[in-house]
Amino acid sequence: MVKNSEVFSRRILTFPAVRPCGSVSSTTLLASLINLAHIICGYKSKIIYTNRRNSREFIRLVEVLLIFLEEIRSGSSEISSSVFLSLSELHFIFQRVQYLLEDCTRNDARVLMLMKAEQVSNQFRVLIRAIALALEILPLNSVDVSAEVKELVELVRRQATKARFEIEPNDKRVSEKILTILSQFKEQIVPEPSDLKWVLGNLGIRSWSESNKEVKFFDSEIGLEWLTTEKRDVGILSSLMGFMIYCRCTLFDAVESESIRQFDRFCSSEVIKCLNVDDFQCPISLEIMTDPVTVATGHTYDRSSILKWFRSGNRTCPKTGKKLICTDLVPNLALKLLTKQYCLENCIPFADHQESEMRNRDKKGTVIAGSVSTEKAVKMVANFLVGRLVDGTNEEQNKAAHEIRLLTKTSFFNRSCLVESGAIPHLLDLLSSADSLTRENAIAALLNLSKNAKSKRIIVENGGLELILNVLKDGARMVARQQAAGVLFYLASVEEYRILIGENPEIIPSLIELLWDGTNRGKKNALVAIFGLIMYPDNHWRVLSAGLVPLLVNLLPSFEREDLVIDSMAVLATLAEKLDGTMAVLSAGALPLIVGILSSSTSRVAKEYCASLLLSLCINGGADVVPVLVKNPSLVESLYSLLTEGSSRASRNASSLIRILHDFNEKISSGLMTPALPREQFIHVR
């Protein structure tokens, strides 16, 4: 399970400090305060990118106070209540200082911290005034420390009272230069590379990977901002992300080899790689959570499920059974982002209301860029990258394909810009490159671009099917093969192209081969591509003749991922709608497997496909199927659960199946039919 699913991500420049409990002992409070002071002093050795002088001045004052705190701890006298109050206030302030210094030293948020330099200096000013006030109420005469230390504390108090902590001149100059460059983007003026290098140099950003960290940070912040009600910072965050994308794409000649080889670390974090669909399921509904919220016990549920639980009169945590004093729900934004990313990586639908709202804002299906400067910057980047694809060296073409791969991963707007700039024909040319990494970057970029409505026609009209088939058949790099299958899935969403793909005698066998020997991601892409193809009736017999059904029946028991089971059942259910599909499913001995999945699966969707499949088998092969099904006592129970818990379609299918089974039993009971003895022995898939 997700180990940290209940841990909330702290937004930058937020300070979730907690005041010490009044019942805590003075010894514990003092030890914790000293520990905080040591942590703050530890930032002295770290690189501080903005507000350097303010940060170091604050650390210096805390170093002095640390001497005072250490001497209190070594003393023998008891701490009075008034001293305890002052130390508690310092503890609260030191927590906030730690968070602020943590943000000032982040190596992926340098640009944003620069642009918020004035806000940061104001925070330092507020915190130093708070320290002055805490020391003002501290009765020094009642504290068992030396006179010299008391003088130091008094000195800190006076300095804290007078400290100004203003924005530093260089921070102001660099932030003004960024604003100038953003204005140039709006006017479609290409900024001077020297200006860009000067800005990045002041922030210590000197490589592709460092600039990429900034882009990833902004992407994450924008995602979190869209989850808020106000969305007030979307514009500036988008503008700064556009600035960093432009810098990353135009200033650095090459992507570090490690960054290319480990591209999946950008697309899905190490956490995502270790997870499966179970990690994102609501403990109540067992469905993927679209709006995860956390209750007072720290456990997370989907909002709709836990609200339904509360409306039923329950005031306990469903997992622990503990009574909830407070039923407030806290949005688990970190888990929601992880869930969205996992679903995106695994082609699983995710009903995101914010994303739907964004889609609706543009009837063409391209989301707004977030700001005018971002829009113009991305268009300039798109033209730059296409120029590199056309006239660049092999290394420059590879980097351009890699940049397009990154830009088009999650952004509708970026895809639209690159399609309009003419990137697709040149990426198709790279599929014939002798360099396997260049082919991989190109096919991954095409996979992302194929989600755009216009791109499918461009790919097909430029001879893309044969080129994609060559990648699909390439045994050298499995990643490229599974991405080629993904492109075919998106192309198969157009009926005209389903026909063209099916008529190619090599594509369906190649997809089935990937299903046999591919990774989980490869199997997933092959299944969804095949599912798209069989939406065209003439592709049914092609898939059947290629031996898909017996292969699926053999593979199903080995699938550990629920989404692979769901996709397999969807394919089998579609094929079984026709008589030849039903015969293939029955000949492969799939019937007991289907019933086992219906009884044991925790996925409602998988159960619904099982019901649909069983109904088709009963209709098309009733004489062989119904006598077998009535012998399984758990089947009717599973069908009745679908009647109440499934979708309307699943309820209809379950109702029809129950009626068929009842009719058969009535005929047996009335002597109108002799019961057949089925040869199959049921096994239950666990």
N, C-alpha and C positions, 0 to 999 in steps of 0.2 A: 504493500500500500504506500501511498504518498507519505513520506515521513514527516514533512513539514507543511502539510496542507493547511494546518490551522494557524500557521505563522503569517502574520500580515506583513506585507512589504511597506517599509517606511518611505513615503515620498520625500524627495529632496527638500531641505529647508522646512521640515516639520520636526517638532520636538516633543515626542510623546513621553515627557518626564512624569514621574509619579512621586508624590510627596511621601516621605517616610511615615509609616504607621506610628501613631502616638504611643502604642504599647511596646515598641521595639526598645531593647535595652540600649543604654548610652554606649556601652562597649561595642555592640554590633553596629550602631550608627556610625561611630567614629572609625571603625575598621573599614566600613563600606565607603565612607567619605575619603579616607586616605587612599583607598584603592582607586577611586575615581580620579583623585588628584594625580596619582601616578600615571594613569591612562592618559590624562590630559597632557602631562609633561612629556609623555612618550611621543606626542605629535611634533615635538621639537626636532626630532631626527628625520621626519618625513618631509617629502617635497610638498610645499604649499604653492598652488598655482596662482591664486588671486587672494587679495587681502592679506598679503604676506606680513606686512608690518603690523597690522592689527592683530593677526593671529599670534605672532611671536610676542607682542607686548602682553597679550592676555595670558599666554603660557608663562611668561616671566612672573607675573603677579601671582599666578597659582603656585608656582615654585616656591615663592616666599611664604604663602599660606601653608604649604605642605610642611615647612619647618615648624610652623606654629602647631599644626595638627599632630605631628609626630611627638612634639614635646608634651602636648596634653595627654597623649596616650601613655607616655612614659611616666607621667606624674601619678601621685598616689591619692589625690583628693577626689571627692565625688563631684560629678558635673551637676550644676544646679539646673532647675527647670528653664530659667531664662537663657542659660548657655545652650542647653539642649535645643531650645527653640531656634536660636541663631544657627546652630550647626545643622539642624533640619533644613533650614532655608538654604544654607550653602549646598547641602546635598542635592536639593532640587535644582539649584542653579547650575551646579557642576554637571548634572545629567544633560542639561540643555547645551552647555558648552561643549561637552563631548560630541553630541550630535552635530553641532555646528562645525567643529574642527574635522569631524569625519567627512562632512560634505566638502569642506575646503581642500581636502587632500585626495578626493576621489579622482582617479585617473581616467574616468570615462565621462565626467560631467564638467570638464574644464570650461567649455564655452558657455554653458548655462550659468555656471557660478560667476563667470566674468560679467555676463549680462545682468546678473542680479547682484553685482558688487555693492551697489549702494544699499540694497536691502540687507545684505550681509553685514555691512559696516553698521547699519542701524541696529541689527541684532546684537552685535558686539557691544554697542553703546547701551542698549537696554540691559544686557546681562551684567555689564560692569557697574551700572547704577544699582542693580539689584544686589550685587556683592557689597557695594558701599553701604546700602541700607542694612544688610544683614550684619555687617561689622559695626554699624552705628548702634544697633540694639544689643550688641554683645557686651556684657559687663566684664571688661578685661580684668578689673581688680579682683574679681572672684575666681579667676582662672589661675591654676597653679603652673605658671610658666615664668621664665626669667624676664628681667626688665628689658634686656636687649631684644628678646622676641616680641614683647609687648610693643616696643618702639617700631619694630618691623611691621607689625599688624596695623599700627596707627598710620605708618607711612603708606601702606597699601590702601587703607581707607581714604586717605587724602588724595592719593593718585587716582583711585577709582572715582572719586567725586569729581575730579577735574578732567579726567580723560575724555578726549573728543572722538576718537575712532571714526575719522572721516574716510570717505572713499579715496583710495590712493590715486595720484595723478596718472600713473601709467595704466592702471586698470581703466580709467576713464578714457584715455586716448585710444586704447585698443578697442573698447566697446563702441566708441564713436566711429572707428574705422569699419567695424562690422556693419553698423547701421548704414554707413555710406555705401558699402558693397551691396547690401540688400536693396537699397534705392536704385543702384545700377542694374540689378537684376530686373526690377520693375520696368525700367526703361529699355531693357534688352541690350544693355551695354556690357560688353565683356570686360570684367575687372582685370586689372593688371596682376599678373602672377606674382610680382614682387610684393604687392599689397597683401595678397593671400598668404605668402610665405612669412611676411612680417608678423601678421596676426598669429599664425600657427606657431611661429618661433617664440613669441612672447608667452605662449601657453605650453611650450615644450612638446608640441605635437610635430614629430619629425618623420613619421613613417605611415605607410598605408594602414597598418594594423591599429595604430593609435587613433587615426582619424575614423577608422571603422568602428572602434569602440564608442566614439562620440555619436556616430550615426545610430548604432544599436540602442544607445541610451535614450536618444530622442525618440526613436520608434517606440520604445517601451513607455516613455513618459506620455507620449501622445495617446497611446492605447489606454493608459490609466486616466488621462484627462477626459477622454470620450466617455468614460464610465461615470464621470461626475455630472451633476445637474447643470452647473453653470457653463462648463467647457470654456472658461474665460481665457485659458492660456494656450488653446489649440493653435491660434494664429501665430504667436511668437515662437512656439515650439516647432511648428511646421517650417517657419522661415529659417530658423537656425539649423534645422535638419537639412533643408535645401542647401544652405550655405556649406555645410560639412560634406554633403554628397558631391557638390561641385568641386570642392577642394580634393576630396578623395579620388575622384575620377580624373581630374586634370593635372594635379600636381605631382603625383607619384607614378613613376615609369612602370613599376612592376608590383604585383601583389607578392608578398612574401610566400615562398613555396609552402611553408607550413600552413598558411592561411588557406591556400587553395586545396591542399590535401585534406585539411580538416574542415572543409566547407560545411559539412553537416552540423558542426558545432555552432555555426551561425543560424542555420535553418531550424535546428532543434537542439536545445541545450543537452548537456550530459544527463540532466534529470529526465528530460523527455524520453531519451533513448531507453531508459530503464523501465518505463511505465507501460501499462496496457490499459485497455478501456475500463477495466474494473476499478482503477484508481480514481476515476472521475465520476463514478456512479453514486447517486444519492442513496444512503443507507435505507431510506424508506421506500422509494419507488424503483430502485435498482436501474434507473435510467440516467443518462449523462446529465450532469447538472448544468443548466444554462445560466442560472443566477444563484451561485452558492453563497450561503449566509451561515454565520456561526452563532450558536446560542451560548448561553452563559457557561456551560460546562466545557466549552472549547471544541465541541464537535460540529462538523459542517454538514448541512443539508441543502437541498434545492429549496428556494424560497416557497414555491407553490406547494411543495410536499409538506414542509414544516408548518405552513399556515393552515393547511387542511387538517393536520394533526392537532393544532391548537383549536381550530373551529369545532373539532369533534369533542371538545371538553377536556382534552389532555393538557396537563401543565407539567409534564415531565420530559426529560431528554430521552428520545426513543432508544438510543444506544445504551445509556447507562441506567435508565430508570430513575435517575435522581430528580427530585422536585425542583422546578425552576422558580426561584424567587422573582426573577425578572425575565420577561419573554421578549426583550428587545433583540432584534436581529442585526448583526454587524456584517455588511458585505465583505466577502472574502475575495478581494480584487486579485490577489496573487494567484489563487487557485483558478479564478475565472480566466486569467490570461494563459495559464498553463493548459487549461482545458481547451481554449480556443486554438492554441498552438498545436496541441496534440491532434485535435480534430482536423485541422488544416493539413498537417503532415500525413494523415491517414485517410484523407478523403471521406471523413465522417461529417454528415450535416450537423451544423451548430446553429441553433435559432438565437441569434444575437440581435436584440432589438435596436441597439445603437447602430450596428452595421446595416440593418435593414433601413433604418432612417437615413443613413448616408447614401445607400443605393438609390433610394427614392428621390434624392435631391437632384439626380441627373438622369433623365429619361434614356440617355444613350448607354447607361450602365457604367459610366466612368465617374468616380467620386471626385469631388473638388479637391484641389491640392492642399487646402488649408490656409493659404494666403497667396496674394498675387506674386510676391517675390519668389515663393516656392514654385509656383506654376511656371514662371519664366525661367527660373534656374534649371528646373528639370528638363524643360524643352531644349535649353542650351546644352545640357549634358547629353541628351538624346542625340542631338545633331553631332556633337563631338565624338560620341562613341561610334555612331554609324560611319563617320569619317575614318575612324581607326579601323573599322571592319573592312572598309573599301581599300584604303591606301596604306595601312599599317604593316609593320613587319609581323612575322609569325608570333613573336612575343606580344606585340601590341594588340594583335587580333585576339589572342587568348585572353589578355587582360580585359579587353573590351567585352568579350563574351561573358567573362566572369562578372564584370560590373553589371551587365544587363541581367544576368542571373540573379544577382542580389537585388537590383532595383525592382524587378518584376515579381519578386517572391510573394509579397502581400499587398502591393499597391495597385489598385485599379487605375488610378491616374497615370502612374509610371508606365503601365502596360500600354495604355492608350497613346501616350507620347511616343513610345518606341515603335509601335505599329505605324503611326502616322509618319514617323521619320524614315521609314523604309528599312528597318532592321531585319525583318524576317528573311528576305531572299539571301542576304549576306550571311546570316546564321545558318541557313540551309547549305550554303556553299561550304561552310566549315565542317559539316558532317562528313565530308570526304577528306578531311585533314589527316595527315599521317600521324599527327600527335594525338594520342588517346585522351589526354587531359583537355585538349582543345575541343575534341568531339563531345566530351562529357559536359563541358561548360556550355557548348552550343545547344545540345539537346535539352539540357536543363532550362536554359533560357527560353527555348521554344515551347517547352512544357508550360512554363508560366505564361508566355504570350498566347498560347492556344486557348486560354480562358477568355480572351477578348473576342467579342462577337465577330469583328472584321477579320481577325487573324486566320480563321480556319480556311476561308476562301483563298487567302494569299498563300498559305502553306500548300494547299492542293494544287492551285494553278501554277505554282513554281516547281512542280515535280517533287513535292515533299514526301509523298507516300513511299516511293521507292527508296529515297534517302533514309527515311525513318525505319523502313524495313531492314535496311542494311545494318543500322545501329541495333535494332532488336535482335538480329541474328548474331551480332558480334559477341563472341564468348569471352573476350578479353576483360571487359569491365562490366560487372553485373549492375552497377549503379546506372550506367548509361542505358542498359537494356530495359530496366524497370522504368526509367524516365521516358523511353520511346513508347512503352506500353501506355504510359500516362497520356502522352500526346494523342495516341490513337483513341483513347477513351473520350477526350474532348472533341476530336474530329467526328467520332461516331454519334455525337449528339445531333448532327445534321443528317437527315434521312438520305440525302443525295450521296453523302460521303460514306454512310453505312454500306450502301450498295457498292461503291467503288472499292472500299476496303475488303468487303466480302468476296468480290470477284477476283481479287489478287490471290492466287492459289497458295502463297507462302505465308501470308500474314496470320491467319487463324492457327495453323500448325505451330508457328513461331510463338504465338501467345500461349498456346497449350504447353509448349516446351518450357517457357518461362514459369508457368504455373507448377510444373513438375520440379524444376531444379533451382528456382529463384529463392531469394530471401523472402521474409514475410512481406516486406514492402513490394517486392516484385510480384509475389502471388496476389497481393491486393490489387495492384495495377492491372495485372493480367485478367483477373476476375471482373473488375468493373468495365474493362475494355470489351470483354466478351459479352457482358450483360448489355452494353450499349449496342453491340452488333446484332444481337438476336432480337432487338426491337424491330428489325426488318425480317419478315417471315422467311424469305429465301435463304437467310443465313442459318436457319435452324438445322437444315440437313447438312450444311457444311460443318457446323460445330459437332453434330452427332457423328458424322462420318470420320471426323478427326479423332474420335475416341475420348471426348471430354467427359462424358458421364461416368464411365468406369474409373477414370483417373480421379475425378472428384470424390467418388464413393470411397476409393482407397485412401485419399488424402484426408478426408473429413475427420476421422478419429485422431489424427495427429495434430490437428490445428489447436493451438493453445490460446489463440486470440479469438475473442468472441466475434469481432468484425469480419474475420475470414469465414467463420461459420455462417454468419448472416448473409454475406455475399454469395457463398456457395448455395445456400438454400434459395436465394433469390433467382439465381441462374437456373437451378433445377426446377423451381416452380414455374418459371417462364417456359422452359422446354417442355414440361409435362402438360402444358395446355393443349398440345397436339398429340395425336395418337402415337406417332413414331417416337416422340419424346417420352411418353408414358412407358412404352415398351422398353426403351433403353434404360430408364430408371429401374423398372422391375427386373430386367435381365441382369442388371448390375448388383442385384440383391440389396437395394437401398432401403427397402421398406422398414425393416426393424431399426435401422439407423435413424430414419426420420422420426419414428415414434419415440425412440430414445432421446433425441434432441428435444422434441416437444415436451417430454416429461421432465427433463433435467436442466434445460437451459434457463439461465436467469435473465435472458434478454427477451423482452416482450416482442421485439421485432422478429427475432429468430423464430419464436413460437408462431407468430402470424404467418410467416412464410411456410412453416411446416404445415399449418392448417390448410393453406392455399394449395400446397403441393399434394397433400393427402386427398383433398377434394377432387383435384384433377385426376389423380390415380384411380379414385373410386368411380368417377364418371367415365373415364376412358378404358379402364380395365377392371371394372367392378367385380366380375366373376372370380377373378384371381385375388382381388385386394380386400373386398369387404369381409369375406370369411376369416381372413387373417386378422383384420383389425378388431373384430368383435371378441377375439380370444384374449385381447390385452385389457385387463381391468383398469389400468391407470389411464388409458387413453381418454375415456369419457370424462374423468375428473379433470384432466388437463384442458379438454375442450370446454367444459363448463366454466373454468376459470377465465378462458378467453371471452366467454359471453359477457362477463361483468367487467373485465379489466382491459380488454383489447379495444382496438379501434372499431369503428362501425363496420368496416369491411371484414375485419377479423371476426367480429361477432356474427356476421352473416355466414361466413364460411364455416365457423364452428357450429352454428345452428343447422346448416345444411348437412354437415357431417353427422351430427347427432341424430338427425332425422333419418339419414340413410342407415345408420347402425340400428336404430330402433325398428325401422321397417323390416330389416333383415331378421332381427330377433323375433318379431311378431310372426313373420312367415314361417320361421323354424318352429315356433311354439304351436302354430295352427296346423302344422304338418304339410304345409304347401311346398316346403323345400327341405331337402336332406342336407344337413350341415356338412360342409367340406372339411376335410382334415388338412390343415395347412402344413406344408413341409418345412416352412421357415421356423427357426427357433429365435425368439426375440433376445436381443442383447440391449442393455441400457448403456448409453454413452454417458460417462461421468465427466 
